[in-house]
Amino acid sequence: MSLAHQAFCQNLLQTLPAERVLQDEFHRLTYGTDASFYRLIPEVVVKVKDEDELQLVLRLAREHQVSVTFRAAGTSLSGQAVTDSVLVMLELNSWREFKVLEAGAKISLQPGIIGSQANQYLLPFGRKIGPDPATINTCKIGGIAANNSSGMCCGTAQNSYHTLSGMRVILANGTVIDTRTDTGRQIALNTQKPLLNELSKLAAEVQANPELTAKIRHKYRLKNTTGYSINSLVDYTDPLEILTHLMIGSEGTLGFISAVQYHTVPDYPNKATSLVFFPHVEAACLAVTALKPAPVDAVELIDGAGLRSVQGKAGMPDALKTLSLEAAALLIDVRAPNAEELSAKIAEVQNILATQTLLFPAEFTQDPVQYAQFWGVRKGLFPAVGAVRPVGTTVIIEDVAFPIEQLAAGVRDLQTIFAKYHYSEALIFGHALEGNLHFVFTQDFSTQSEVDRYSGFMDDVAQLVAVKYGGSLKAEHGTGRNMAPFVELEWGRDAYELMWKIKRLFDPENLLNPGVVLNEDPAIHIKNLKPMPATHELVDRCIECGFCEPICPSRNLTLTPRQRIVAWREHARLKTSKDAAGLAAWDKIFAYQGLETCAIDGLCSTRCPVGINTGELVRALKTEQNGETAKKIGAYAQTHIAPITKMTRFGLNAAAFKGKVFGHQNFTRLTQGFSKLTGDRSPIWYDALPRGAKAEIPQAQGTNGKAVYFTACVTRSMGTAVSDSETRDLPQVMQSLMQKAGFEIITPKTVSGLCCGLPFASKGLPESAVASMRELEAALWEASEQGKYPIVCDTSPCTLRLIESATKPMKFYETAGFIHEFLLPHLTLKPQAEPIALHITCSARKMGLDKTLRELVRLCAPQVIEPEEEGCCGFGGDKGFITPELNAAALARLKQQLPEACHEGVSNSRTCEIGLTLHSGRQYRSVAYLVERCVV
């Protein structure tokens, strides 16, 4: 670390805690990565909670002359969020305030809010924010604004630039400017006259130059994020409007966006889509031109290579397999406020398509499943390349725009360049109405010849797009480092010098993200390239996009799935380099950061575009680390499930008794003290922990049906919480429900000794896990009379394991799914008056039971509250006992999101309910309790 950075850190640590000023190599590498193919390792990573801390960082940066780069979600693709200096990240539980204004017509958002969360806030008003990037479930408002992200439906009219209502920004010198209110604007006008006068002067100079003004207007008829938003200098005369619109797309080089206020746009509920096939790209592009004035919300182009990559995907017509590489398709989306208007729009679009050259007649679908499948295919084009790339290569997605009237020619020329440089796997897709194309290909950067190939390719692309067609080299992904050497080529000397004037005006010391957007190094785009070494077959396909991060329970504690993979790739590099000492030190840190604090819930795979489950990597690594002693302990436990559950019941009851004797709070403090003495090796007792379950086997008779009821070992061990007034265990409640519905309960023989094996699998003991599973499967096969009767398991994770691991044809249901399908037809429910909180477990989400759970709970309560975090609760089986900080970090914002009127919650996993109860201050129970209570 340089002396300047050392002094910076020393000063910063006088105010910020060490856990938010990260200087060790492990965290600098793992936190320093982003979705681009560039690698710079920061000297220090700083997590800031508020504006005061951000201003402190900027003051110290000026004092010590160290540069600063801001990072939101790290999903940007052009290298704008990596640095070898100070990386400033948003502390994840902060920067998340919002305010809906004017009945949803406007919304003010802090930069830490995820784009899709902003749309959830607007959902009751039938509105949404304009930008709709493909990363909207991951990227944050700060990045959306700083990159001027757009997307599939927003075009240019609804991007951040054109929907900006106001902004709160912190300049390089620490000055705060807030244009969201008249008061804030007046303060800025009174206090920032020198800066605002210079901006007015720049605007006047540009507007007095007809040639430059014409070029700017001409360039921005297309999507364009190359360089700064200098269209603000011709679109506005108000210097505050110029300032805030310059911030849009500035990629953290002009200031820090502390809040954005948007004009919102309608979010129409009625939608239809059609996948229309053409014999060649020219025919598709002619149709795009015809559709430009039509009432369409999106028109996505897919070339022949793209279509071939999605053959056989769900919802794709069989005819797709017969198409040649010359074929192309348009995915056309139409939306309206009501069904009548939607039908009229569809008819108008079909009339236009009837005049075009199609391979098959155009048919629109409003079916939600088919609609989602079509759009899923479009969004799956990027990973279609990423998932099959050779190990060690990276996947690159470039982003250009052609004039729409030259779109077909542009596509053909791109395909010619692909062939010239032997990118045979490359495919093209994009937002055709805007002439915006993405092309995806794989690249190996491990040899100089491969770097040279990429360099030559990019030179040709730049000449083609910027010079031959006068298009945009970056349409929506931001300039970053990737396109910085080509800004002058696209814009010309006058506009390029204008951009440098803007940079020097806002950041005279060049401390804000230097080298991004503007860079005098003509080869910066082929420097600092990210290595992608082979590390483990389970994760080698990772493209480090970060889509997994928002739902990871350890994201606020240690690492995310992306960061775990980055860390393990470094392990592979250290191992190859024969650095034994470095490898040992790295793995020692990774043991806790990467392994012990991973909940192994697997939700990351549901967000990963290439389907990676990082939890499987953790399991595999634990398996490799387990010695013979661990295997013997696992084998012994697997054959002694019954006595272990009995001992667990006894231990829980003993702890509950001690809590009663000492007093709950006193006993909690006592166990906390003992835990500290043992180095956090002993568990802490809370009254949210369960009593021991009653050793009763549920029984019920009925004539409406039969079902096998498997009480999971966790349910056989753990009863209700010590603090809960409800004393009936879940099997008793299920027994009551099944009796009321007239269902007979079939109990597997030797149920007290059965387990699905999940505890062993999570510990990296696959032999014991498989043995448990096979024993349980045999018992359930017999009890169900060879699959004749449905099997209900009262614990969601165990049900998922049964579904994934059983080899015999049996039908498995978890509690909510079984009640919904089999018992509800025989029950009458009277909803309760009070609202109820709902937590959908990871396993329920992976089984696709989100909708079922919501429907079931809504039948029982008028108001269902789902906190906005939709990830794992972090209890992770036994991790809530042995690594309680993981559960605490995952649920840190739960309590504040539940209204006072909400006094209880429901879920479908007993261990998850423990953590939810502890961190919400409300009793969480199985959804079965709620349904049983509402039966009349």
KAKAFEN-V87623 format. One record per residue. N is the residue number from 1. RES is the residue in three letters. SS is DSSP state (helix for helix, strand for strand, loop for the rest). PHI is phi in whole degrees, 0 to 359 (999 if undefined). Layout:
BEGIN
n = <N N>
res = <RES RES>
ss = <SS SS>
phi = <PHI PHI>
END
This chain:
BEGIN
n = <1 2 3 4 5 6 7 8 9 10 11 12 13 14 15 16 17 18 19 20 21 22 23 24 25 26 27 28 29 30 31 32 33 34 35 36 37 38 39 40 41 42 43 44 45 46 47 48 49 50 51 52 53 54 55 56 57 58 59 60 61 62 63 64 65 66 67 68 69 70 71 72 73 74 75 76 77 78 79 80 81 82 83 84 85 86 87 88 89 90 91 92 93 94 95 96 97 98 99 100 101 102 103 104 105 106 107 108 109 110 111 112 113 114 115 116 117 118 119 120 121 122 123 124 125 126 127 128 129 130 131 132 133 134 135 136 137 138 139 140 141 142 143 144 145 146 147 148 149 150 151 152 153 154 155 156 157 158 159 160 161 162 163 164 165 166 167 168 169 170 171 172 173 174 175 176 177 178 179 180 181 182 183 184 185 186 187 188 189 190 191 192 193 194 195 196 197 198 199 200 201 202 203 204 205 206 207 208 209 210 211 212 213 214 215 216 217 218 219 220 221 222 223 224 225 226 227 228 229 230 231 232 233 234 235 236 237 238 239 240 241 242 243 244 245 246 247 248 249 250 251 252 253 254 255 256 257 258 259 260 261 262 263 264 265 266 267 268 269 270 271 272 273 274 275 276 277 278 279 280 281 282 283 284 285 286 287 288 289 290 291 292 293 294 295 296 297 298 299 300 301 302 303 304 305 306 307 308 309 310 311 312 313 314 315 316 317 318 319 320 321 322 323 324 325 326 327 328 329 330 331 332 333 334 335 336 337 338 339 340 341 342 343 344 345 346 347 348 349 350 351 352 353 354 355 356 357 358 359 360 361 362 363 364 365 366 367 368 369 370 371 372 373 374 375 376 377 378 379 380 381 382 383 384 385 386 387 388 389 390 391 392 393 394 395 396 397 398 399 400 401 402 403 404 405 406 407 408 409 410 411 412 413 414 415 416 417 418 419 420 421 422 423 424 425 426 427 428 429 430 431 432 433 434 435 436 437 438 439 440 441 442 443 444 445 446 447 448 449 450 451 452 453 454 455 456 457 458 459 460 461 462 463 464 465 466 467 468 469 470 471 472 473 474 475 476 477 478 479 480 481 482 483 484 485 486 487 488 489 490 491 492 493 494 495 496 497 498 499 500 501 502 503 504 505 506 507 508 509 510 511 512 513 514 515 516 517 518 519 520 521 522 523 524 525 526 527 528 529 530 531 532 533 534 535 536 537 538 539 540 541 542 543 544 545 546 547 548 549 550 551 552 553 554 555 556 557 558 559 560 561 562 563 564 565 566 567 568 569 570 571 572 573 574 575 576 577 578 579 580 581 582 583 584 585 586 587 588 589 590 591 592 593 594 595 596 597 598 599 600 601 602 603 604 605 606 607 608 609 610 611 612 613 614 615 616 617 618 619 620 621 622 623 624 625 626 627 628 629 630 631 632 633 634 635 636 637 638 639 640 641 642 643 644 645 646 647 648 649 650 651 652 653 654 655 656 657 658 659 660 661 662 663 664 665 666 667 668 669 670 671 672 673 674 675 676 677 678 679 680 681 682 683 684 685 686 687 688 689 690 691 692 693 694 695 696 697 698 699 700 701 702 703 704 705 706 707 708 709 710 711 712 713 714 715 716 717 718 719 720 721 722 723 724 725 726 727 728 729 730 731 732 733 734 735 736 737 738 739 740 741 742 743 744 745 746 747 748 749 750 751 752 753 754 755 756 757 758 759 760 761 762 763 764 765 766 767 768 769 770 771 772 773 774 775 776 777 778 779 780 781 782 783 784 785 786 787 788 789 790 791 792 793 794 795 796 797 798 799 800 801 802 803 804 805 806 807 808 809 810 811 812 813 814 815 816 817 818 819 820 821 822 823 824 825 826 827 828 829 830 831 832 833 834 835 836 837 838 839 840 841 842 843 844 845 846 847 848 849 850 851 852 853 854 855 856 857 858 859 860 861 862 863 864 865 866 867 868 869 870 871 872 873 874 875 876 877 878 879 880 881 882 883 884 885 886 887 888 889 890 891 892 893 894 895 896 897 898 899 900 901 902 903 904 905 906 907 908 909 910 911 912 913 914 915 916 917 918 919 920 921 922 923 924 925 926 927 928 929 930 931 932 933 934 935 936>
res = <MET SER LEU ALA HIS GLN ALA PHE CYS GLN ASN LEU LEU GLN THR LEU PRO ALA GLU ARG VAL LEU GLN ASP GLU PHE HIS ARG LEU THR TYR GLY THR ASP ALA SER PHE TYR ARG LEU ILE PRO GLU VAL VAL VAL LYS VAL LYS ASP GLU ASP GLU LEU GLN LEU VAL LEU ARG LEU ALA ARG GLU HIS GLN VAL SER VAL THR PHE ARG ALA ALA GLY THR SER LEU SER GLY GLN ALA VAL THR ASP SER VAL LEU VAL MET LEU GLU LEU ASN SER TRP ARG GLU PHE LYS VAL LEU GLU ALA GLY ALA LYS ILE SER LEU GLN PRO GLY ILE ILE GLY SER GLN ALA ASN GLN TYR LEU LEU PRO PHE GLY ARG LYS ILE GLY PRO ASP PRO ALA THR ILE ASN THR CYS LYS ILE GLY GLY ILE ALA ALA ASN ASN SER SER GLY MET CYS CYS GLY THR ALA GLN ASN SER TYR HIS THR LEU SER GLY MET ARG VAL ILE LEU ALA ASN GLY THR VAL ILE ASP THR ARG THR ASP THR GLY ARG GLN ILE ALA LEU ASN THR GLN LYS PRO LEU LEU ASN GLU LEU SER LYS LEU ALA ALA GLU VAL GLN ALA ASN PRO GLU LEU THR ALA LYS ILE ARG HIS LYS TYR ARG LEU LYS ASN THR THR GLY TYR SER ILE ASN SER LEU VAL ASP TYR THR ASP PRO LEU GLU ILE LEU THR HIS LEU MET ILE GLY SER GLU GLY THR LEU GLY PHE ILE SER ALA VAL GLN TYR HIS THR VAL PRO ASP TYR PRO ASN LYS ALA THR SER LEU VAL PHE PHE PRO HIS VAL GLU ALA ALA CYS LEU ALA VAL THR ALA LEU LYS PRO ALA PRO VAL ASP ALA VAL GLU LEU ILE ASP GLY ALA GLY LEU ARG SER VAL GLN GLY LYS ALA GLY MET PRO ASP ALA LEU LYS THR LEU SER LEU GLU ALA ALA ALA LEU LEU ILE ASP VAL ARG ALA PRO ASN ALA GLU GLU LEU SER ALA LYS ILE ALA GLU VAL GLN ASN ILE LEU ALA THR GLN THR LEU LEU PHE PRO ALA GLU PHE THR GLN ASP PRO VAL GLN TYR ALA GLN PHE TRP GLY VAL ARG LYS GLY LEU PHE PRO ALA VAL GLY ALA VAL ARG PRO VAL GLY THR THR VAL ILE ILE GLU ASP VAL ALA PHE PRO ILE GLU GLN LEU ALA ALA GLY VAL ARG ASP LEU GLN THR ILE PHE ALA LYS TYR HIS TYR SER GLU ALA LEU ILE PHE GLY HIS ALA LEU GLU GLY ASN LEU HIS PHE VAL PHE THR GLN ASP PHE SER THR GLN SER GLU VAL ASP ARG TYR SER GLY PHE MET ASP ASP VAL ALA GLN LEU VAL ALA VAL LYS TYR GLY GLY SER LEU LYS ALA GLU HIS GLY THR GLY ARG ASN MET ALA PRO PHE VAL GLU LEU GLU TRP GLY ARG ASP ALA TYR GLU LEU MET TRP LYS ILE LYS ARG LEU PHE ASP PRO GLU ASN LEU LEU ASN PRO GLY VAL VAL LEU ASN GLU ASP PRO ALA ILE HIS ILE LYS ASN LEU LYS PRO MET PRO ALA THR HIS GLU LEU VAL ASP ARG CYS ILE GLU CYS GLY PHE CYS GLU PRO ILE CYS PRO SER ARG ASN LEU THR LEU THR PRO ARG GLN ARG ILE VAL ALA TRP ARG GLU HIS ALA ARG LEU LYS THR SER LYS ASP ALA ALA GLY LEU ALA ALA TRP ASP LYS ILE PHE ALA TYR GLN GLY LEU GLU THR CYS ALA ILE ASP GLY LEU CYS SER THR ARG CYS PRO VAL GLY ILE ASN THR GLY GLU LEU VAL ARG ALA LEU LYS THR GLU GLN ASN GLY GLU THR ALA LYS LYS ILE GLY ALA TYR ALA GLN THR HIS ILE ALA PRO ILE THR LYS MET THR ARG PHE GLY LEU ASN ALA ALA ALA PHE LYS GLY LYS VAL PHE GLY HIS GLN ASN PHE THR ARG LEU THR GLN GLY PHE SER LYS LEU THR GLY ASP ARG SER PRO ILE TRP TYR ASP ALA LEU PRO ARG GLY ALA LYS ALA GLU ILE PRO GLN ALA GLN GLY THR ASN GLY LYS ALA VAL TYR PHE THR ALA CYS VAL THR ARG SER MET GLY THR ALA VAL SER ASP SER GLU THR ARG ASP LEU PRO GLN VAL MET GLN SER LEU MET GLN LYS ALA GLY PHE GLU ILE ILE THR PRO LYS THR VAL SER GLY LEU CYS CYS GLY LEU PRO PHE ALA SER LYS GLY LEU PRO GLU SER ALA VAL ALA SER MET ARG GLU LEU GLU ALA ALA LEU TRP GLU ALA SER GLU GLN GLY LYS TYR PRO ILE VAL CYS ASP THR SER PRO CYS THR LEU ARG LEU ILE GLU SER ALA THR LYS PRO MET LYS PHE TYR GLU THR ALA GLY PHE ILE HIS GLU PHE LEU LEU PRO HIS LEU THR LEU LYS PRO GLN ALA GLU PRO ILE ALA LEU HIS ILE THR CYS SER ALA ARG LYS MET GLY LEU ASP LYS THR LEU ARG GLU LEU VAL ARG LEU CYS ALA PRO GLN VAL ILE GLU PRO GLU GLU GLU GLY CYS CYS GLY PHE GLY GLY ASP LYS GLY PHE ILE THR PRO GLU LEU ASN ALA ALA ALA LEU ALA ARG LEU LYS GLN GLN LEU PRO GLU ALA CYS HIS GLU GLY VAL SER ASN SER ARG THR CYS GLU ILE GLY LEU THR LEU HIS SER GLY ARG GLN TYR ARG SER VAL ALA TYR LEU VAL GLU ARG CYS VAL VAL>
ss = <loop loop helix helix helix helix helix helix helix helix helix helix loop loop loop loop loop helix helix helix strand strand loop loop helix helix helix helix helix helix helix helix loop loop loop loop loop strand loop loop loop loop loop strand strand strand strand strand loop loop helix helix helix helix helix helix helix helix helix helix helix helix helix helix loop loop loop strand strand strand strand loop loop loop loop loop loop loop loop loop loop loop loop loop loop strand strand strand strand strand loop loop loop loop loop loop loop strand strand strand strand helix helix helix loop strand strand strand strand strand loop loop loop strand helix helix helix helix helix helix helix helix helix helix helix loop strand strand loop loop loop strand loop loop loop loop loop loop loop strand helix helix helix helix helix helix loop loop loop loop strand loop loop loop loop loop loop loop loop helix helix helix helix strand strand strand strand strand strand strand loop loop loop loop loop strand strand strand loop loop loop helix helix helix helix helix helix helix helix helix helix loop helix helix helix helix helix helix helix helix helix helix helix helix helix helix helix loop loop helix helix helix helix helix helix helix helix helix helix loop loop loop loop loop loop loop loop loop loop loop loop helix helix helix helix loop loop loop helix helix helix helix helix helix helix helix helix loop loop loop loop loop loop loop loop strand strand strand strand strand strand strand strand loop strand strand loop loop loop strand strand strand strand strand strand strand strand strand loop loop helix helix helix helix helix helix helix helix helix helix helix loop loop loop loop loop loop strand strand strand strand strand loop helix helix helix helix helix helix loop loop loop loop loop loop loop loop helix helix helix helix helix loop loop loop loop loop strand strand strand strand strand strand strand strand strand loop loop helix helix helix helix helix helix helix helix helix helix helix helix helix helix helix loop loop loop loop loop loop loop loop loop loop loop strand loop loop helix helix helix helix helix helix helix helix helix helix helix helix loop helix helix helix helix helix helix loop loop loop loop loop loop loop strand strand strand strand strand strand strand strand loop loop helix helix helix helix helix helix helix helix helix helix helix helix helix helix helix helix helix loop loop loop loop loop loop strand strand strand strand strand helix helix helix loop strand strand strand strand strand strand strand strand loop loop loop loop helix helix helix helix helix helix helix helix helix helix helix helix helix helix helix helix helix helix helix helix helix loop loop loop strand loop loop loop loop loop loop loop loop loop loop loop helix helix helix helix helix helix helix helix loop helix helix helix helix helix helix helix helix helix helix helix helix helix helix loop loop loop loop loop strand loop loop loop loop loop loop loop loop loop loop loop helix helix helix loop loop strand loop loop loop loop loop loop loop loop loop loop loop loop loop loop loop loop loop loop loop helix helix helix loop loop loop loop loop loop loop loop loop helix helix helix helix helix helix helix helix helix helix helix helix helix helix helix helix loop loop loop helix helix helix helix helix helix helix helix helix helix helix helix helix helix helix helix helix loop loop loop loop loop loop loop helix helix helix helix loop loop loop loop loop loop helix helix helix helix helix helix helix helix helix helix helix helix loop loop helix helix helix helix helix helix helix helix helix helix helix loop loop helix helix helix helix helix helix helix helix helix helix helix helix helix helix helix helix helix helix helix helix helix helix loop helix helix helix helix helix helix helix helix helix helix helix helix helix helix loop loop loop loop loop loop loop loop loop loop loop loop strand strand strand loop loop loop loop loop loop loop loop loop loop loop loop strand strand strand strand strand strand loop loop helix helix helix helix helix strand strand strand strand loop loop loop loop loop loop loop loop helix helix helix helix helix helix helix helix helix helix helix loop loop strand strand strand strand loop loop loop loop helix helix helix loop loop loop loop helix helix helix helix helix loop loop loop helix helix helix helix helix helix helix helix helix helix helix helix helix helix helix helix helix helix loop loop loop loop loop loop strand strand strand strand loop loop helix helix helix helix helix helix helix helix helix helix loop loop loop loop loop loop strand strand strand helix helix helix helix helix helix helix helix helix helix helix helix loop loop strand loop loop strand loop loop loop strand strand strand loop loop loop helix helix helix helix helix loop loop loop helix helix helix helix helix helix helix helix helix loop loop strand loop loop strand strand loop loop loop loop loop loop loop loop loop loop loop loop loop helix helix helix helix loop helix helix helix helix helix helix helix loop loop loop helix helix helix helix loop loop loop loop loop loop strand strand strand strand loop loop helix helix helix helix helix helix helix helix helix helix helix loop loop strand strand strand strand helix helix helix helix helix helix helix helix strand loop>
phi = <999 293 298 296 290 298 295 303 294 301 294 294 290 289 242 265 291 298 290 246 233 265 244 284 298 300 284 296 286 291 282 278 279 219 278 280 260 250 228 233 257 294 288 204 247 242 258 254 260 204 295 301 291 296 295 297 301 294 297 290 297 293 297 255 55 242 278 229 237 265 229 259 264 73 259 290 248 250 86 278 242 240 202 250 237 258 259 258 248 278 300 291 265 245 58 231 279 213 212 275 239 51 56 92 291 224 212 255 225 280 288 274 277 289 305 292 293 301 292 294 296 269 305 298 261 67 232 203 284 293 298 223 297 297 267 299 279 233 292 248 303 302 287 301 286 293 255 50 298 237 141 277 251 281 59 259 293 244 282 300 300 273 250 290 256 184 205 245 228 249 278 301 273 92 293 256 239 231 255 283 230 298 297 298 296 294 300 297 297 279 254 242 300 301 295 293 296 295 295 298 295 299 298 296 297 293 292 273 251 302 294 292 300 296 297 298 297 294 294 271 287 259 297 204 235 277 77 275 281 285 296 298 282 250 276 225 247 292 297 291 293 299 300 292 284 293 295 294 81 274 57 74 264 243 170 253 276 271 197 234 246 252 284 270 232 296 244 288 280 264 224 214 216 215 258 251 255 232 291 202 293 298 295 296 288 297 294 299 300 292 275 307 274 281 280 248 266 205 223 255 269 229 277 299 295 295 297 295 290 248 301 85 290 303 89 280 294 300 299 301 290 266 284 274 292 285 292 211 218 239 264 253 241 232 225 203 287 211 295 296 293 298 299 295 294 300 299 296 294 296 297 292 296 296 269 257 268 250 279 221 300 281 232 266 237 251 296 302 292 296 302 295 295 299 289 297 295 299 287 271 292 299 291 301 275 299 285 246 287 297 299 97 262 247 256 243 239 262 212 230 222 249 304 301 288 244 298 299 296 297 299 299 293 298 298 294 293 305 295 301 259 63 265 291 274 296 225 237 207 166 271 296 300 257 69 267 244 250 231 242 206 254 217 260 253 278 232 294 296 289 297 296 300 296 298 297 300 293 300 292 298 298 297 297 286 281 266 294 252 62 265 251 283 225 267 208 265 85 289 57 273 298 245 304 292 251 298 294 302 285 263 90 295 300 293 296 295 300 296 295 299 297 301 291 292 277 223 298 265 55 254 262 47 297 90 260 74 240 204 278 278 291 245 298 287 242 246 56 279 283 285 230 291 296 226 198 301 289 231 298 280 302 254 58 283 87 300 286 292 297 255 277 291 264 297 263 247 229 237 260 304 302 291 297 292 302 296 286 294 292 304 297 295 296 295 291 282 64 272 297 293 296 295 297 294 297 293 296 290 296 305 271 297 262 261 292 258 270 284 56 279 79 297 303 294 285 259 291 294 244 74 281 254 295 300 294 298 299 301 297 293 295 299 296 278 292 267 295 298 298 294 293 298 298 296 294 298 297 265 228 298 300 295 294 295 295 296 297 301 297 297 295 293 295 295 297 294 297 299 291 291 279 95 303 293 296 291 298 298 297 289 295 297 294 297 295 297 264 67 63 266 251 288 258 266 228 283 281 289 277 285 289 287 280 276 242 265 295 222 201 242 185 245 274 161 233 208 278 249 260 276 297 298 292 288 288 264 248 267 283 296 303 277 272 287 282 253 286 281 302 301 293 291 297 299 298 298 290 295 296 272 75 252 272 266 255 255 298 295 53 301 294 251 260 207 283 93 300 302 286 299 291 267 76 239 296 297 293 297 293 299 298 298 293 295 294 301 297 293 288 299 291 296 275 55 59 85 292 250 293 241 251 246 272 230 303 299 291 298 299 297 300 298 280 248 293 256 265 285 234 255 254 225 270 306 296 297 292 300 297 276 254 268 305 300 249 234 245 249 243 299 280 277 280 291 221 271 236 245 265 292 303 295 295 297 292 274 74 261 307 297 299 298 297 298 295 291 293 289 250 214 289 231 251 250 244 305 293 292 246 264 286 284 87 287 53 74 256 295 297 269 263 227 297 295 293 297 295 292 294 251 300 257 296 300 288 270 261 292 300 289 267 251 205 219 228 206 213 210 298 292 301 295 296 295 297 296 298 264 256 75 233 281 254 228 298 301 299 298 296 297 298 291 269 289 242>
END
